[in-house]
Amino acid sequence: MKNKDMEKGNEIKTVVPALRFPEFQGMNGWEEKKLEEIGNFIGGGTPNTAIQEYWDGGIPWYTPTEIKNGDLKSSNRTITEKGLKNSSAKLLPQGAILITTRATIGDVAISKKECTTNQGFQSLVVNDSESNLFWFYWIIRHKEELIKRASGSTFKEISKNEIINITSYSPKKQEQQKIAACLSSLDELIEATAQKVEALKEHKKGLMQRLFPAEGKNVPDLRFPEFQGMNGWEKKQVKDFGEVITGNTPSKKEEKYWNGDFVWITAQDFKGKYINDSILKLTKFGKDKARVIPKNSVLVTCIASIGLNAINKVECSTNQQINAICCNQEYNYEYMYYLVTYNTKNLKQLAGQTAVPIITKKSFEEFEIYAIENYDEQQKIADCLSSLDELIEATSRKVEILKEHKKGLMQQLFPKI
């Protein structure tokens, strides 16, 4: 909501954001100002790469590819004091906001210590009256504005002059700090939740290494109590688990085969453990030309993208990149999915070193794996790993929900420019 204040006879444009913390409600609106008023924008540079004494010093030197989601790790390269003095690179203080302005535009991070950048940046050192963290989030919120103002035929770039003349609205520093603290806390929660996802994935990886026999063994290190002392796992070929069906592609020239409602799976459809739908679909005529695969089969990519695994939860067909294991009654399909997943590294070795990796149907059918025949033990292993997968999925969803919440919150906390 925009309004106008009068100060010393000068008209000052102000706005009020859609969402404002209670202690600031009823106060003056956010004042309009150019970005050049909030601090100093500083370009970067590259010392002569042919002069060794300019490089491998103690000063971090960043390129745009190193700026990811606000996280600024150690720079890939460093420069020396001599390199700094003999180039257009500038020493930026701790707390400077690094903004990419060439090719990749609007990625942003805050420097954790003194550093330099190449010429693909305009870095912002804010005035004492401003919060650098507030402006860090402001840039994230208005990244599209920077992209819109970029120009160039070979690659897009936004100039310093374009940036400093962008009109912004901002409150006093105290309110800036409140907004920054709110968003920073939310970022910490997102990061902590994302780390939990990675920890769960590592736990699953370690658990699978113990639940399935290690290389050269026929008994796993970890076995549920009720199955300890029972027969070891036996070496089987994939074809022992059920029928193997290799997919095919009905003629793309025949329109009557395509754009129906029957699922036809390619490597692009592998997004997780289960596949319920596909990008491309067949008509009933296309289905007649395809090889129909019953639901709850284990799908494995065997050409190009080797070793992607999934379970089809609907009757479907696939292209020829995929082999499907249609499990017989002696084998639990969930267990088989995890068994194949665990053995993916060895499976990939079947493809050799050809330009386009490929595992033939015969090689796939004869691929040997240690497996347990006791169905109850199969079920127990599958249930254990499935529960862990569900927890990983639920935690991953929390991360996405938090990110969406942050996005919506920023839209309300920052007025449009």
C-alpha positions, 0 to 999 in steps of 0.5 A: 500500500503506497502513501505520501509523506511530507518532509521539509516541503519535499514529497517522499514516496513510501509504502507499507508491506502486506505483513509487518511485525506488530511493533512497527505497525502504525509507523511511517511507511518504507521510504523510496530510495535508489540502491546507490543510496544504501551502500557502495557497489564494488566490481571485481577483477582477475589477476593475470593468470600467466603470472604465478606470483599473483596466485595461490596466496591467502586472499579468497577469490570467487567466481559466480559458479561458487555462489550457491543459495547464499552458502559461501564456502572456501574459494576454489582459488586464492590470490596474493597481495601482489595479485590484488595490487596488480589487477582490478580486483578489490578487497571486500570486507567481511559482511559484503554482499556478493551479487553475481551480475554476468551469465548467472545473474542475481545469485547472492552470498555474504562474505564470511571474511575479507575476500575478492571476486572476479569481474562477474560480480557487483558486491555491496558494502552497505552503509552503517544505517543499513542491515546487510542481512536485510539487503541480502534477502531483499536481493533474493526477493527481487532477483527477477528484477536484476535479470529483467534489466540484464542485456547482452547477446553472447551472455546476459549481464547487468551493469553497475549503473543499472543496479544502482538506479533500481528503485527500492523501498526499505524501513529503518535499520531496527525493522530491517534487523527484525525481518532479517532475523526472522528469515535467517531463523527460517533458513536455519530451520530449513538447513537443519531439516535438510541435514536431517534428510542427509543423515537419514540417507546416510543411515539407510546406506549404512543399514543396507550395507549390513542387511545385505551380504558384503562382497564375498559373503553369503550372510549379512552382518545384521540379521533380525533375531528371528532369522539368526541361525537360519540358512545363508543367502544363495547366489541367484540369477535375476531371471530366477526372481521372475520374468524379465521384460524389455520394453519397446517403442511403438512407431512415433510416426503412427499418431494413433499409438500416442497421447492416450492414457496408458502409462509408457515409462522412460528414464525421465519418469524415474523420480523416486521409488514409485512410478505412478504416471509417465510423461508420454502415454499410449493409446489402446492401439499403442498398448497393443504394440507395447509389452505390458508390464504388471504393476509392482514390477521392479524397473531397471534402466539398462541403456545410457542411464544405467541402474535407475530403479523403481517400482511401477504402481500401475500396469504400464509399458516401457521403452527399450532402455528398461528391463522389468523384473516381474517377480514370481510368488516366491519373491517380495517385489519391495525386497527385490527393489532394495536388493537390486538397488544395493547391487547397482554398482556391480550391475553398472560394471556389466555395461562396460566402457562403450560410448553409450553404456548398455546391458543386454537382456541376456546379461541382465537376466544372468546377473548374479545376486545373493538373495534370501529365499525365506519370504518372511525375512524378505518382507522384514527387510523390505518393511524396515527399509520402506519405513526409513524411506517414508521417513526420508520422504516425509522429512524431504517434504518438510524442507519443501514446505518450509521453502514455500513458506519462506517464499510466501513470507518474503512476498509479504514482508517485502513490498513490490518495487 
